[in-house]
């Protein structure tokens, strides 16, 4: 994937009842992404279907500065969630809206946050494709759009040119994923730090992450996770991690999943891929050295896990996202 030489054009389509929090996310996260010399990487603009005001879920109306013509020049169209509308009542949308969405899908990338997936589904953009939405609306979505391969348990789904996410916070995860996909892990991590959010929650992570009340002894896997992050280059067995938490393997595994939404093995692999990507972007270490530092043991293992995560080989990723030494 070549590095972009100009700002990526993003249109955010606000429909009646748009969730106010989600409406502001693209500007905050994509609009805050910058290149090595501080240059903005995305141009984010909001529009409504007719260019007029729409009422938000927070009880106030927004009047966009741009009309629907900006959708025609957008490389990415984002549809935030909303609280009502025919797409959630009977599965229909106006021919005008359907035309706008289908045209955007033909030209570039289409993204939904939360119940925005209902709009994409009503336009037929999710037919036969994997997607997600907020778990509260699963039954309604399946009844209206049985042709969609709905997965209500994940944070977001990246199906190439069409991406969908679950509720509010999952929209943050998906937008950071877009930055990471377009410009690499280091740029995405910088955006996350500025917004004080987690830099990476894997799309396949469960929407249902329990937060159990701490037991009197303060039993938690947090200390073991912190220690593991400092020793990713070493072999890390489940027995060792459980021992560091003073738990049996069975208890540790159950509590780990409750606290993170992932199994210990999947969590470790995700953190190791994250470290490998950062090293590929910011160092001149050979791929063999990065595989060792990230705990994969061999270049073949690193290549396999990196390709599974982002569809690229280590060398291809480095060519696309290597940060110049002078940056």
VEXTI-123490 format. One record per residue (C-alpha): z, y negated, x. Coordinates in Angstrom, 1 decimal. Example, Ala and Ser with C-alpha at 12.3 -4.5 7.8 and 13.67 -1.06 7.14 Angstrom:
2
+--------+--------+--------+
|      w |      v |      u |
+--------+--------+--------+
|    7.8 |    4.5 |   12.3 |
|    7.1 |    1.1 |   13.7 |
+--------+--------+--------+
This chain:
327
+--------+--------+--------+
|      w |      v |      u |
+--------+--------+--------+
|    0.0 |    0.0 |    0.0 |
|   -1.1 |   -3.2 |    1.6 |
|    1.4 |   -6.1 |    2.0 |
|    0.7 |   -8.8 |   -0.6 |
|   -0.8 |  -12.0 |    0.8 |
|   -0.1 |  -14.1 |   -2.4 |
|    2.4 |  -14.3 |   -5.1 |
|    2.3 |  -11.4 |   -7.6 |
|    1.7 |  -12.9 |  -11.1 |
|    4.3 |  -11.8 |  -13.7 |
|    4.3 |  -12.6 |  -17.4 |
|    7.4 |  -12.0 |  -19.5 |
|    6.6 |  -11.6 |  -23.2 |
|    9.5 |  -12.8 |  -25.4 |
|    9.3 |  -11.4 |  -28.9 |
|   11.5 |  -12.5 |  -31.9 |
|   15.0 |  -11.3 |  -31.4 |
|   14.6 |  -10.9 |  -27.7 |
|   17.8 |   -9.9 |  -25.9 |
|   18.7 |  -13.1 |  -24.0 |
|   20.3 |  -11.3 |  -21.0 |
|   17.1 |   -9.2 |  -20.4 |
|   14.8 |  -12.2 |  -20.8 |
|   16.3 |  -13.8 |  -17.8 |
|   16.3 |  -10.8 |  -15.5 |
|   12.7 |  -10.9 |  -14.2 |
|   13.1 |  -14.6 |  -13.1 |
|   16.4 |  -13.9 |  -11.4 |
|   15.4 |  -10.7 |   -9.6 |
|   11.6 |  -10.8 |   -9.1 |
|   11.7 |  -14.6 |   -8.8 |
|   14.3 |  -14.3 |   -6.1 |
|   12.3 |  -12.0 |   -3.9 |
|   11.1 |  -13.7 |   -0.7 |
|    9.1 |  -12.7 |    2.3 |
|   10.1 |  -12.8 |    6.0 |
|    9.5 |  -16.6 |    6.1 |
|   11.1 |  -17.4 |    2.8 |
|    7.9 |  -17.4 |    0.8 |
|    8.3 |  -16.4 |   -2.8 |
|    6.7 |  -13.0 |   -3.6 |
|    6.4 |  -13.3 |   -7.3 |
|    5.5 |  -16.0 |   -9.8 |
|    7.4 |  -15.3 |  -13.0 |
|    6.5 |  -17.1 |  -16.2 |
|    7.7 |  -16.6 |  -19.8 |
|    5.5 |  -16.7 |  -22.9 |
|    5.6 |  -15.9 |  -26.6 |
|    2.8 |  -14.4 |  -28.6 |
|    1.8 |  -17.8 |  -30.0 |
|    3.3 |  -20.1 |  -27.4 |
|    5.9 |  -21.3 |  -29.8 |
|    9.7 |  -20.8 |  -29.9 |
|   11.4 |  -17.6 |  -30.7 |
|   15.0 |  -16.9 |  -31.6 |
|   17.0 |  -14.8 |  -29.1 |
|   19.8 |  -12.3 |  -29.8 |
|   22.3 |  -14.9 |  -28.6 |
|   21.6 |  -17.2 |  -31.5 |
|   19.5 |  -19.8 |  -29.7 |
|   15.8 |  -20.3 |  -29.5 |
|   13.6 |  -20.5 |  -26.4 |
|   10.5 |  -22.5 |  -26.1 |
|    8.2 |  -21.3 |  -23.2 |
|    6.3 |  -23.7 |  -21.0 |
|    3.3 |  -21.3 |  -21.0 |
|    1.1 |  -19.9 |  -23.7 |
|   -0.1 |  -16.3 |  -24.1 |
|   -3.1 |  -17.1 |  -21.9 |
|   -0.9 |  -16.3 |  -18.9 |
|   -0.9 |  -12.7 |  -19.9 |
|   -4.6 |  -12.6 |  -19.0 |
|   -3.9 |  -13.4 |  -15.4 |
|   -0.7 |  -11.3 |  -15.0 |
|   -0.7 |   -8.4 |  -12.7 |
|    2.6 |   -7.2 |  -14.3 |
|    3.6 |   -7.8 |  -17.9 |
|    7.3 |   -7.3 |  -18.8 |
|    8.5 |   -6.8 |  -22.3 |
|   12.4 |   -7.3 |  -22.6 |
|   14.4 |   -5.6 |  -25.3 |
|   14.9 |   -7.0 |  -28.8 |
|   17.2 |   -6.3 |  -31.7 |
|   14.7 |   -5.9 |  -34.6 |
|   11.1 |   -6.0 |  -35.5 |
|    8.6 |   -3.6 |  -37.3 |
|    8.2 |   -1.6 |  -34.1 |
|   11.8 |   -0.4 |  -34.6 |
|   11.6 |   -0.2 |  -38.3 |
|    8.4 |    1.6 |  -39.1 |
|    6.6 |    1.9 |  -35.8 |
|    4.0 |   -0.8 |  -36.3 |
|    3.0 |   -4.0 |  -34.5 |
|    0.5 |   -6.7 |  -35.3 |
|   -3.1 |   -6.1 |  -34.1 |
|   -2.8 |   -9.3 |  -32.1 |
|    0.3 |   -8.0 |  -30.2 |
|   -1.4 |   -4.6 |  -29.7 |
|   -4.4 |   -6.2 |  -28.2 |
|   -2.4 |   -8.3 |  -25.8 |
|   -0.5 |   -5.2 |  -24.6 |
|   -3.5 |   -3.0 |  -24.3 |
|   -5.4 |   -5.7 |  -22.4 |
|   -2.5 |   -6.1 |  -20.0 |
|   -2.4 |   -2.4 |  -19.4 |
|   -6.1 |   -2.3 |  -18.6 |
|   -5.7 |   -5.1 |  -16.0 |
|   -2.4 |   -4.2 |  -14.3 |
|    1.2 |   -2.9 |  -14.7 |
|    3.2 |   -2.9 |  -17.9 |
|    7.0 |   -2.7 |  -17.9 |
|    9.6 |   -2.5 |  -20.6 |
|   13.4 |   -3.1 |  -20.6 |
|   15.6 |   -1.3 |  -23.0 |
|   14.1 |   -1.4 |  -26.6 |
|   11.0 |   -3.0 |  -25.2 |
|    9.8 |    0.6 |  -25.0 |
|    9.4 |    0.6 |  -28.8 |
|    6.8 |   -2.1 |  -28.4 |
|    4.8 |   -0.2 |  -25.7 |
|    5.0 |    2.9 |  -27.8 |
|    3.8 |    1.1 |  -31.0 |
|    0.8 |   -0.1 |  -29.0 |
|    0.0 |    3.5 |  -27.9 |
|    0.7 |    2.9 |  -24.2 |
|    3.3 |    5.6 |  -24.0 |
|    1.3 |    8.4 |  -25.8 |
|    1.7 |   11.6 |  -23.8 |
|    3.6 |    9.9 |  -21.0 |
|    7.3 |   10.1 |  -19.9 |
|    9.4 |    7.1 |  -20.9 |
|   13.0 |    6.1 |  -21.6 |
|   15.0 |    3.6 |  -23.7 |
|   18.6 |    2.9 |  -24.5 |
|   20.3 |    6.1 |  -25.5 |
|   21.7 |    4.6 |  -28.7 |
|   18.1 |    4.4 |  -30.1 |
|   17.0 |    7.9 |  -29.1 |
|   16.8 |    9.4 |  -32.6 |
|   14.9 |    6.5 |  -34.1 |
|   12.5 |    6.4 |  -31.2 |
|   11.7 |   10.1 |  -31.4 |
|   11.2 |    9.9 |  -35.1 |
|    8.8 |    7.0 |  -34.8 |
|    7.0 |    8.1 |  -31.6 |
|    7.1 |   11.9 |  -31.3 |
|    4.0 |   11.8 |  -29.0 |
|    6.1 |   10.1 |  -26.2 |
|    7.8 |   12.3 |  -23.7 |
|   11.2 |   10.6 |  -24.1 |
|   14.0 |   11.2 |  -21.6 |
|   17.1 |    9.4 |  -22.9 |
|   19.3 |   10.5 |  -20.0 |
|   17.8 |    8.5 |  -17.1 |
|   18.1 |    4.9 |  -16.0 |
|   14.3 |    4.3 |  -15.7 |
|   11.0 |    6.0 |  -15.5 |
|    8.2 |    5.0 |  -13.1 |
|    4.9 |    6.5 |  -14.4 |
|    2.7 |    4.5 |  -12.1 |
|    1.2 |    1.6 |  -14.1 |
|    3.7 |    1.9 |  -17.0 |
|    7.4 |    1.7 |  -16.4 |
|   10.3 |    1.8 |  -18.8 |
|   14.1 |    1.4 |  -18.5 |
|   17.2 |    2.0 |  -20.4 |
|   19.8 |   -0.7 |  -21.4 |
|   20.7 |   -4.0 |  -19.9 |
|   21.9 |   -2.9 |  -16.4 |
|   19.1 |   -0.3 |  -16.1 |
|   16.7 |   -3.2 |  -16.4 |
|   18.2 |   -4.6 |  -13.1 |
|   17.7 |   -1.2 |  -11.5 |
|   14.1 |   -1.0 |  -12.6 |
|   13.2 |   -4.6 |  -11.4 |
|   14.8 |   -3.9 |   -8.0 |
|   12.8 |   -0.7 |   -7.9 |
|    9.6 |   -2.7 |   -8.5 |
|   10.6 |   -5.0 |   -5.6 |
|   11.3 |   -2.0 |   -3.4 |
|    8.0 |   -0.4 |   -4.4 |
|    6.0 |   -3.5 |   -3.8 |
|    7.7 |   -4.9 |   -0.7 |
|   10.2 |   -2.4 |    0.7 |
|   13.9 |   -1.6 |    0.7 |
|   15.0 |   -4.5 |    2.9 |
|   13.5 |   -7.1 |    0.5 |
|   15.0 |   -5.4 |   -2.5 |
|   18.4 |   -5.1 |   -0.8 |
|   18.4 |   -8.8 |   -0.1 |
|   17.7 |   -9.6 |   -3.7 |
|   20.5 |   -7.2 |   -4.8 |
|   23.0 |   -8.8 |   -2.4 |
|   22.2 |  -12.3 |   -3.7 |
|   22.8 |  -11.1 |   -7.3 |
|   25.9 |   -9.0 |   -6.3 |
|   24.5 |   -5.8 |   -7.7 |
|   24.0 |   -2.3 |   -6.4 |
|   20.8 |   -2.2 |   -4.2 |
|   19.7 |    1.2 |   -5.4 |
|   20.6 |    3.4 |   -8.4 |
|   18.1 |    6.2 |   -8.6 |
|   15.9 |    6.2 |  -11.7 |
|   16.9 |    9.8 |  -12.5 |
|   20.6 |    9.0 |  -12.5 |
|   22.2 |    9.6 |  -15.8 |
|   22.8 |    6.8 |  -18.3 |
|   26.2 |    8.4 |  -19.0 |
|   28.4 |    7.7 |  -15.9 |
|   32.0 |    8.4 |  -16.8 |
|   34.7 |    6.2 |  -15.4 |
|   37.9 |    8.3 |  -15.9 |
|   41.3 |    6.8 |  -15.8 |
|   42.7 |    7.4 |  -12.3 |
|   45.3 |   10.2 |  -12.2 |
|   48.7 |    9.3 |  -10.9 |
|   47.9 |   10.6 |   -7.5 |
|   44.8 |    8.3 |   -7.4 |
|   42.4 |   11.2 |   -7.0 |
|   38.9 |    9.9 |   -6.5 |
|   35.8 |   10.8 |   -4.4 |
|   35.4 |    7.2 |   -3.3 |
|   37.0 |    7.7 |    0.1 |
|   34.8 |   10.7 |    0.8 |
|   31.7 |    8.8 |   -0.2 |
|   32.6 |    5.9 |    2.1 |
|   33.2 |    8.3 |    5.0 |
|   29.9 |   10.1 |    4.2 |
|   28.0 |    6.8 |    4.4 |
|   29.3 |    6.3 |    7.9 |
|   28.3 |    9.9 |    9.0 |
|   24.9 |   10.4 |    7.3 |
|   23.4 |   11.7 |   10.6 |
|   25.8 |   14.6 |   10.7 |
|   25.8 |   17.8 |    8.7 |
|   27.9 |   17.2 |    5.7 |
|   29.1 |   20.2 |    3.8 |
|   30.5 |   20.2 |    0.3 |
|   33.7 |   21.9 |    1.6 |
|   34.3 |   19.1 |    4.1 |
|   33.8 |   16.3 |    1.5 |
|   36.1 |   18.1 |   -0.9 |
|   38.8 |   18.6 |    1.8 |
|   38.7 |   14.9 |    2.6 |
|   39.4 |   14.2 |   -1.1 |
|   42.2 |   16.8 |   -1.2 |
|   40.4 |   18.7 |   -3.9 |
|   38.9 |   22.1 |   -4.5 |
|   35.1 |   22.2 |   -4.3 |
|   34.9 |   22.7 |   -8.1 |
|   37.1 |   19.8 |   -8.9 |
|   35.4 |   17.5 |   -6.3 |
|   31.9 |   18.4 |   -7.7 |
|   33.0 |   17.6 |  -11.3 |
|   34.8 |   14.4 |  -10.4 |
|   31.9 |   13.3 |   -8.1 |
|   29.4 |   13.7 |  -10.9 |
|   31.7 |   11.9 |  -13.4 |
|   32.1 |    8.9 |  -11.0 |
|   28.4 |    8.6 |   -9.8 |
|   26.2 |   10.4 |  -12.3 |
|   24.8 |   12.5 |   -9.5 |
|   25.6 |   15.8 |   -7.8 |
|   27.0 |   15.4 |   -4.3 |
|   23.8 |   16.9 |   -2.8 |
|   21.5 |   14.6 |   -4.7 |
|   23.7 |   11.6 |   -3.9 |
|   23.6 |   12.4 |   -0.2 |
|   19.8 |   12.8 |   -0.2 |
|   19.4 |    9.5 |   -2.0 |
|   21.6 |    7.7 |    0.6 |
|   19.7 |    9.4 |    3.4 |
|   16.3 |    8.4 |    2.1 |
|   17.6 |    4.8 |    1.7 |
|   18.8 |    4.8 |    5.3 |
|   15.5 |    6.2 |    6.5 |
|   13.5 |    3.6 |    4.7 |
|   15.6 |    0.8 |    6.2 |
|   15.2 |    2.2 |    9.7 |
|   11.4 |    2.6 |    9.2 |
|   11.2 |   -1.0 |    8.1 |
|   13.5 |   -2.6 |   10.7 |
|   13.3 |   -0.5 |   13.9 |
|   10.8 |    0.9 |   16.3 |
|   12.6 |    4.3 |   16.4 |
|   10.2 |    7.2 |   16.4 |
|   10.1 |    9.2 |   13.2 |
|   11.9 |   12.1 |   14.9 |
|   14.8 |    9.8 |   15.8 |
|   15.0 |    8.4 |   12.3 |
|   15.0 |   11.9 |   10.8 |
|   18.0 |   12.7 |   13.0 |
|   19.9 |    9.4 |   12.3 |
|   19.4 |    9.9 |    8.5 |
|   20.6 |   13.4 |    8.6 |
|   17.4 |   15.2 |    7.7 |
|   17.3 |   17.2 |   10.9 |
|   13.5 |   17.4 |   11.2 |
|   10.5 |   15.2 |   10.6 |
|    9.2 |   17.8 |    8.1 |
|   12.4 |   17.4 |    6.1 |
|   12.2 |   13.6 |    6.2 |
|    8.6 |   13.7 |    5.2 |
|    9.3 |   16.0 |    2.3 |
|   12.2 |   14.0 |    0.9 |
|   10.5 |   10.6 |    1.4 |
|    7.3 |   11.8 |   -0.3 |
|    9.3 |   13.1 |   -3.2 |
|   11.1 |    9.8 |   -3.6 |
|    8.3 |    7.3 |   -3.2 |
|    5.1 |    9.3 |   -2.7 |
|    4.5 |    8.1 |    0.9 |
|    4.8 |    9.6 |    4.4 |
|    7.1 |    8.0 |    7.0 |
|    4.1 |    6.6 |    8.9 |
|    2.4 |    5.2 |    5.8 |
|    5.7 |    3.6 |    4.7 |
|    6.2 |    2.0 |    8.1 |
|    2.7 |    0.6 |    8.1 |
|    3.2 |   -0.9 |    4.7 |
|    6.7 |   -2.3 |    5.0 |
|    7.5 |   -2.8 |    8.7 |
|    9.3 |   -6.1 |    9.1 |
|    7.7 |   -8.0 |   12.1 |
|   10.1 |   -8.6 |   15.0 |
|    9.5 |  -12.3 |   14.8 |
|   10.4 |  -12.4 |   11.1 |
+--------+--------+--------+
